[in-house]
Amino acid sequence: MKQLMQTRHLSLYYDMDLITEINGETFEATKTGQIQFSHPEGTHDDRLWALALAIYATRTPDTSFMRVAYGVPHNY
């Protein structure tokens, strides 16, 4: 999402609540190496995650694994 915004491939109308959620989100690495996201107490991050999931859903899926699974010849 950040990369899309930086390269101007994602444009949004100005929504102060969404901007606040984006700017308020933090993350840290856990002991197991996972990334844990959080937001300040008393705030929300629902719109942020809805936007992130919508962006993720629009990606072109990598279906190259399907060719191997179904025995379809591929061009390498």
C-alpha positions as CSV (number, residue, x, y, z in Angstrom):
1,M,0.0,0.0,0.0
2,K,2.8,2.4,0.9
3,Q,4.6,1.7,-2.4
4,L,1.4,2.3,-4.4
5,M,0.9,5.6,-2.6
6,Q,4.5,6.7,-3.1
7,T,4.4,5.9,-6.8
8,R,1.0,7.6,-7.1
9,H,-0.7,4.4,-8.3
10,L,-3.2,4.8,-5.5
11,S,-5.2,7.9,-5.1
12,L,-7.8,8.5,-2.5
13,Y,-10.2,11.3,-1.7
14,Y,-9.1,13.2,1.4
15,D,-10.7,11.5,4.4
16,M,-9.3,12.8,7.7
17,D,-10.3,9.7,9.6
18,L,-8.6,7.3,7.2
19,I,-5.4,9.5,7.1
20,T,-5.4,9.5,11.0
21,E,-5.7,5.7,11.0
22,I,-2.9,5.3,8.5
23,N,-0.6,7.6,10.4
24,G,-1.4,6.1,13.8
25,E,-0.7,2.5,12.9
26,T,2.5,1.1,14.3
27,F,4.3,-2.2,14.1
28,E,7.0,-4.2,15.9
29,A,8.7,-7.5,15.4
30,T,7.8,-10.2,18.0
31,K,10.2,-12.6,19.5
32,T,9.2,-15.2,16.9
33,G,10.0,-12.8,14.1
34,Q,6.4,-12.1,13.2
35,I,5.2,-8.5,12.7
36,Q,2.6,-7.2,15.1
37,F,0.5,-4.2,14.1
38,S,-1.2,-2.0,16.6
39,H,-2.9,1.4,17.0
40,P,-3.2,3.8,20.0
41,E,-5.7,2.9,22.6
42,G,-9.1,4.6,21.9
43,T,-8.5,4.7,18.2
44,H,-9.5,2.5,15.3
45,D,-7.8,1.0,12.3
46,D,-10.8,-0.6,10.5
47,R,-10.7,1.7,7.5
48,L,-6.9,1.2,7.1
49,W,-7.3,-2.6,7.0
50,A,-10.3,-2.5,4.7
51,L,-8.3,-0.4,2.3
52,A,-5.2,-2.7,2.6
53,L,-7.4,-5.8,1.9
54,A,-9.1,-4.1,-1.0
55,I,-5.7,-3.3,-2.5
56,Y,-4.6,-6.9,-1.9
57,A,-7.7,-8.3,-3.6
58,T,-7.0,-6.3,-6.8
59,R,-3.5,-7.9,-7.3
60,T,-3.1,-10.1,-10.3
61,P,-2.7,-13.6,-8.8
62,D,0.3,-15.7,-9.6
63,T,-1.2,-18.8,-11.2
64,S,2.1,-20.3,-12.4
65,F,1.9,-23.0,-9.7
66,M,-1.4,-24.2,-11.2
67,R,0.4,-25.2,-14.5
68,V,2.7,-27.5,-12.5
69,A,-0.1,-28.9,-10.4
70,Y,-2.3,-29.8,-13.4
71,G,0.5,-30.9,-15.7
72,V,0.0,-28.0,-18.2
73,P,3.1,-27.3,-20.2
74,H,4.7,-24.0,-19.6
75,N,7.2,-21.8,-21.4
76,Y,10.4,-21.3,-19.4
